[in-house]
């Protein structure tokens, strides 16, 4: 198989504004297991949004951007639904910044020979592919940013600001 064949279907980011999931999530209140927990969580989140004294921390872990959830996070920020974000570096650097540089994540499958992917310079996050050549450019860009700023200790926030200036 050729690299371009495996990297042809781009992951599309979900525009949650196109859907009204409220009735479905509310109906999950009458269900069991994680469906009922999802409805309970949605109710709690709604209460948090209505409480003006409530501070909402959004914690991000796992491959959320590469999975197509970037716009959900963006909309939460734009609509003041969160006050602070705590995230793993992978979501920020190898996913969001990566896409801001013009690179994409691609639909794949977990049922493939990883040696074949390695030979084609394709990385895999479960069922998602990344062009290793693009990822190296992203990593090199982060290195250039780090080398271009004053040598001193930086907080994550300060370094992310430098990444934003680069863009």
C-alpha atoms as a printed R data frame, in Angstrom:
    type eleno elety resid chain resno       x      y      z
1   ATOM     1    CA   UNK     A     1   0.000  0.000  0.000
2   ATOM     2    CA   UNK     A     2   1.187  3.548 -0.722
3   ATOM     3    CA   UNK     A     3   1.427  6.397  1.753
4   ATOM     4    CA   UNK     A     4  -0.970  8.657 -0.146
5   ATOM     5    CA   UNK     A     5  -3.630  5.928 -0.105
6   ATOM     6    CA   UNK     A     6  -3.474  5.728  3.683
7   ATOM     7    CA   UNK     A     7  -3.443  9.522  4.140
8   ATOM     8    CA   UNK     A     8  -6.386 10.444  1.940
9   ATOM     9    CA   UNK     A     9  -9.366 10.687  4.324
10  ATOM    10    CA   UNK     A    10  -8.959 13.662  6.651
11  ATOM    11    CA   UNK     A    11 -10.482 13.714 10.116
12  ATOM    12    CA   UNK     A    12 -13.273 16.312 10.119
13  ATOM    13    CA   UNK     A    13 -13.881 18.398 13.229
14  ATOM    14    CA   UNK     A    14 -17.367 18.212 14.723
15  ATOM    15    CA   UNK     A    15 -19.426 21.410 14.591
16  ATOM    16    CA   UNK     A    16 -21.671 20.773 17.576
17  ATOM    17    CA   UNK     A    17 -23.836 23.786 16.667
18  ATOM    18    CA   UNK     A    18 -25.278 21.743 13.786
19  ATOM    19    CA   UNK     A    19 -26.980 19.318 16.181
20  ATOM    20    CA   UNK     A    20 -29.468 19.471 19.029
21  ATOM    21    CA   UNK     A    21 -28.475 16.602 21.269
22  ATOM    22    CA   UNK     A    22 -30.335 17.918 24.328
23  ATOM    23    CA   UNK     A    23 -33.429 15.698 23.895
24  ATOM    24    CA   UNK     A    24 -31.255 12.629 23.370
25  ATOM    25    CA   UNK     A    25 -29.055 13.334 26.405
26  ATOM    26    CA   UNK     A    26 -32.131 14.121 28.528
27  ATOM    27    CA   UNK     A    27 -33.682 10.799 27.466
28  ATOM    28    CA   UNK     A    28 -30.569  9.016 28.732
29  ATOM    29    CA   UNK     A    29 -31.736  9.929 32.252
30  ATOM    30    CA   UNK     A    30 -34.122  6.979 31.957
31  ATOM    31    CA   UNK     A    31 -31.419  4.567 30.811
32  ATOM    32    CA   UNK     A    32 -28.657  2.706 32.630
33  ATOM    33    CA   UNK     A    33 -24.897  2.535 32.991
34  ATOM    34    CA   UNK     A    34 -22.907  5.299 31.295
35  ATOM    35    CA   UNK     A    35 -25.908  6.668 29.413
36  ATOM    36    CA   UNK     A    36 -27.493  7.718 32.717
37  ATOM    37    CA   UNK     A    37 -24.128  9.022 33.941
38  ATOM    38    CA   UNK     A    38 -23.815 11.122 30.778
39  ATOM    39    CA   UNK     A    39 -27.255 12.658 31.436
40  ATOM    40    CA   UNK     A    40 -26.285 13.300 35.061
41  ATOM    41    CA   UNK     A    41 -23.015 14.918 33.962
42  ATOM    42    CA   UNK     A    42 -24.859 17.137 31.477
43  ATOM    43    CA   UNK     A    43 -27.261 18.235 34.209
44  ATOM    44    CA   UNK     A    44 -24.362 19.062 36.544
45  ATOM    45    CA   UNK     A    45 -22.583 20.987 33.774
46  ATOM    46    CA   UNK     A    46 -25.787 22.955 33.115
47  ATOM    47    CA   UNK     A    47 -25.980 23.836 36.818
48  ATOM    48    CA   UNK     A    48 -22.340 24.936 36.721
49  ATOM    49    CA   UNK     A    49 -23.023 27.205 33.746
50  ATOM    50    CA   UNK     A    50 -25.937 28.864 35.553
51  ATOM    51    CA   UNK     A    51 -23.950 29.441 38.763
52  ATOM    52    CA   UNK     A    52 -22.020 32.666 38.175
53  ATOM    53    CA   UNK     A    53 -19.736 31.920 41.155
54  ATOM    54    CA   UNK     A    54 -18.726 28.523 39.780
55  ATOM    55    CA   UNK     A    55 -15.248 28.260 38.267
56  ATOM    56    CA   UNK     A    56 -15.103 25.641 35.509
57  ATOM    57    CA   UNK     A    57 -11.860 23.824 34.742
58  ATOM    58    CA   UNK     A    58 -11.774 21.873 31.490
59  ATOM    59    CA   UNK     A    59  -9.256 19.046 31.677
60  ATOM    60    CA   UNK     A    60  -8.063 17.569 28.408
61  ATOM    61    CA   UNK     A    61  -6.280 14.247 28.118
62  ATOM    62    CA   UNK     A    62  -6.140 11.783 25.291
63  ATOM    63    CA   UNK     A    63  -6.292 12.392 21.579
64  ATOM    64    CA   UNK     A    64  -9.138 14.891 21.466
65  ATOM    65    CA   UNK     A    65  -7.953 17.220 18.685
66  ATOM    66    CA   UNK     A    66  -6.800 14.393 16.434
67  ATOM    67    CA   UNK     A    67 -10.161 12.685 17.032
68  ATOM    68    CA   UNK     A    68 -12.082 15.665 15.618
69  ATOM    69    CA   UNK     A    69 -13.164 17.513 18.778
70  ATOM    70    CA   UNK     A    70 -11.192 20.734 18.253
71  ATOM    71    CA   UNK     A    71 -14.224 22.854 17.358
72  ATOM    72    CA   UNK     A    72 -16.161 21.608 20.402
73  ATOM    73    CA   UNK     A    73 -13.334 22.883 22.607
74  ATOM    74    CA   UNK     A    74 -13.092 26.138 20.617
75  ATOM    75    CA   UNK     A    75 -16.847 26.732 20.962
76  ATOM    76    CA   UNK     A    76 -16.683 26.095 24.714
77  ATOM    77    CA   UNK     A    77 -13.965 28.743 24.994
78  ATOM    78    CA   UNK     A    78 -15.692 31.259 22.693
79  ATOM    79    CA   UNK     A    79 -18.959 30.864 24.623
80  ATOM    80    CA   UNK     A    80 -17.271 31.355 28.012
81  ATOM    81    CA   UNK     A    81 -18.246 27.874 29.156
82  ATOM    82    CA   UNK     A    82 -14.851 27.269 30.776
83  ATOM    83    CA   UNK     A    83 -12.646 29.465 32.931
84  ATOM    84    CA   UNK     A    84  -9.409 27.494 32.765
85  ATOM    85    CA   UNK     A    85  -7.954 24.618 30.770
86  ATOM    86    CA   UNK     A    86  -5.553 21.980 32.010
87  ATOM    87    CA   UNK     A    87  -4.244 19.887 29.127
88  ATOM    88    CA   UNK     A    88  -1.626 17.359 28.257
89  ATOM    89    CA   UNK     A    89   1.093 18.656 25.976
90  ATOM    90    CA   UNK     A    90   0.084 16.277 23.192
91  ATOM    91    CA   UNK     A    91  -3.279 18.017 22.702
92  ATOM    92    CA   UNK     A    92  -1.544 21.373 22.475
93  ATOM    93    CA   UNK     A    93   1.617 20.569 20.497
94  ATOM    94    CA   UNK     A    94   1.221 17.367 18.489
95  ATOM    95    CA   UNK     A    95  -2.431 17.978 17.687
96  ATOM    96    CA   UNK     A    96  -3.648 21.597 17.840
97  ATOM    97    CA   UNK     A    97  -0.386 23.367 16.944
98  ATOM    98    CA   UNK     A    98   0.261 20.629 14.380
99  ATOM    99    CA   UNK     A    99  -3.045 21.449 12.639
100 ATOM   100    CA   UNK     A   100  -2.438 25.197 12.993
101 ATOM   101    CA   UNK     A   101   0.693 24.650 10.886
102 ATOM   102    CA   UNK     A   102  -1.574 23.291  8.141
103 ATOM   103    CA   UNK     A   103  -1.101 19.578  8.784
104 ATOM   104    CA   UNK     A   104  -3.953 17.126  9.295
105 ATOM   105    CA   UNK     A   105  -4.908 13.894 10.990
106 ATOM   106    CA   UNK     A   106  -6.332 11.095  8.847
107 ATOM   107    CA   UNK     A   107  -8.855  8.312  9.244
108 ATOM   108    CA   UNK     A   108  -7.167  4.970  9.645
109 ATOM   109    CA   UNK     A   109  -7.679  1.616 11.272
110 ATOM   110    CA   UNK     A   110  -6.214 -0.083 14.334
111 ATOM   111    CA   UNK     A   111  -6.088 -3.300 12.304
112 ATOM   112    CA   UNK     A   112  -2.958 -2.667 10.283
113 ATOM   113    CA   UNK     A   113   0.631 -3.787 10.436
114 ATOM   114    CA   UNK     A   114   2.513 -1.110 12.376
115 ATOM   115    CA   UNK     A   115   5.760 -2.147 10.703
116 ATOM   116    CA   UNK     A   116   4.202 -1.240  7.349
117 ATOM   117    CA   UNK     A   117   3.164  2.143  8.739
118 ATOM   118    CA   UNK     A   118   6.658  2.730 10.123
119 ATOM   119    CA   UNK     A   119   8.176  1.931  6.724
120 ATOM   120    CA   UNK     A   120   5.847  4.540  5.181
121 ATOM   121    CA   UNK     A   121   6.641  7.128  7.901
122 ATOM   122    CA   UNK     A   122   3.082  7.103  9.204
123 ATOM   123    CA   UNK     A   123   2.308  7.329 12.931
124 ATOM   124    CA   UNK     A   124  -0.862  5.791 14.353
125 ATOM   125    CA   UNK     A   125  -3.019  6.915 17.275
126 ATOM   126    CA   UNK     A   126  -5.415  3.956 17.505
127 ATOM   127    CA   UNK     A   127  -7.475  4.467 14.304
128 ATOM   128    CA   UNK     A   128  -5.958  7.791 13.285
129 ATOM   129    CA   UNK     A   129  -2.901  8.356 11.101
130 ATOM   130    CA   UNK     A   130  -0.346 11.161 11.139
131 ATOM   131    CA   UNK     A   131   2.293 11.810  8.514
132 ATOM   132    CA   UNK     A   132   5.574 11.395 10.424
133 ATOM   133    CA   UNK     A   133   7.279 13.854  8.056
134 ATOM   134    CA   UNK     A   134   4.723 16.531  9.020
135 ATOM   135    CA   UNK     A   135   5.113 15.687 12.699
136 ATOM   136    CA   UNK     A   136   8.878 16.142 12.419
137 ATOM   137    CA   UNK     A   137   8.327 19.607 10.901
138 ATOM   138    CA   UNK     A   138   6.026 20.426 13.826
139 ATOM   139    CA   UNK     A   139   8.598 19.217 16.341
140 ATOM   140    CA   UNK     A   140  11.374 21.139 14.562
141 ATOM   141    CA   UNK     A   141   9.180 24.257 14.655
142 ATOM   142    CA   UNK     A   142   8.725 23.884 18.412
143 ATOM   143    CA   UNK     A   143  12.512 23.589 18.680
144 ATOM   144    CA   UNK     A   144  12.980 26.770 16.635
145 ATOM   145    CA   UNK     A   145  10.539 28.631 18.878
146 ATOM   146    CA   UNK     A   146  12.361 27.398 21.994
147 ATOM   147    CA   UNK     A   147  15.716 28.432 20.530
148 ATOM   148    CA   UNK     A   148  14.438 31.882 19.516
149 ATOM   149    CA   UNK     A   149  13.354 33.045 22.966
150 ATOM   150    CA   UNK     A   150  15.425 34.166 25.914
151 ATOM   151    CA   UNK     A   151  16.937 31.171 27.705
152 ATOM   152    CA   UNK     A   152  15.143 30.979 31.075
153 ATOM   153    CA   UNK     A   153  12.511 28.806 32.726
154 ATOM   154    CA   UNK     A   154   9.067 29.233 31.140
155 ATOM   155    CA   UNK     A   155   5.684 28.162 32.410
156 ATOM   156    CA   UNK     A   156   3.531 26.162 29.997
157 ATOM   157    CA   UNK     A   157   1.326 29.229 29.577
158 ATOM   158    CA   UNK     A   158   4.290 31.436 28.674
159 ATOM   159    CA   UNK     A   159   5.586 28.952 26.120
160 ATOM   160    CA   UNK     A   160   2.124 28.514 24.579
161 ATOM   161    CA   UNK     A   161   1.994 32.302 24.159
162 ATOM   162    CA   UNK     A   162   5.288 32.088 22.230
163 ATOM   163    CA   UNK     A   163   3.780 29.346 20.048
164 ATOM   164    CA   UNK     A   164   0.821 31.633 19.350
165 ATOM   165    CA   UNK     A   165   3.136 34.498 18.402
166 ATOM   166    CA   UNK     A   166   4.831 32.200 15.898
167 ATOM   167    CA   UNK     A   167   1.509 31.461 14.229
